[in-house]
Each structure stands twice: as C-alpha cells, then as structure tokens.
Amino acid sequence: VRFLSWQSGTPEHLKPVISASVEGDSIERVWVEYADKGHWVQVGRSLWKAPFTFSLDQSKLPHGKILLRIAAANVWEDKAASDPFEVEVSPVHANK
C-alpha cells in the first residue's frame, strides 16, 4: 500500500484528492484513515477497484496538520497500510 499524491482543495474543487497504489492478491477494499488521539479513523468511502483516487470532504477532517494513511484489506480481512503522511487541512470556500 503506497501513498502517491495529495492535492489540496481549491475554491473550484473544494475536496482534496488523494491517489494511492495498492498491490496484492484479492484486494477487497481500500480506504483513507486519519490519526485521532492514537487511533486510526476511516474517513470517506471505501473503494473496491483501481484507480484508488479519493476525494475527501474537508468538513470530516480536523483542521490543521494531521496524519493520513491509506489502508487496504483483502478477502481474508488481512489489513495493510501505507506509511503515514502529514497534510495541512484548512477551510476552503467556494468561488461565488
């Protein structure tokens, strides 16, 4: 499981976009998690097939610098995760 890229939200596209690469046998689902007081919490929906490109609702994330990671599970519920990566989450307002 590998993090590829992060694009912050903009006034034209409010939701940040994350891309990931997942390799392995019988991958069932892939999702994004953020660190919250020592626990990893899923944010957004799971994806079931490549390409693994996530669009996140910033209102579901804490503001400021946070740690994210990409997690995956196979059909036997074996789980793996990418190395955590730090991002800055700040409110973005739509252009009017």
Secondary structure as UniProt FT lines:
FT   STRAND          2..7
FT   STRAND          17..21
FT   STRAND          27..36
FT   TURN            37..38
FT   STRAND          39..47
FT   STRAND          52..55
FT   HELIX           58..60
FT   STRAND          64..74
FT   TURN            75..76
FT   STRAND          79..81
FT   STRAND          85..89
//
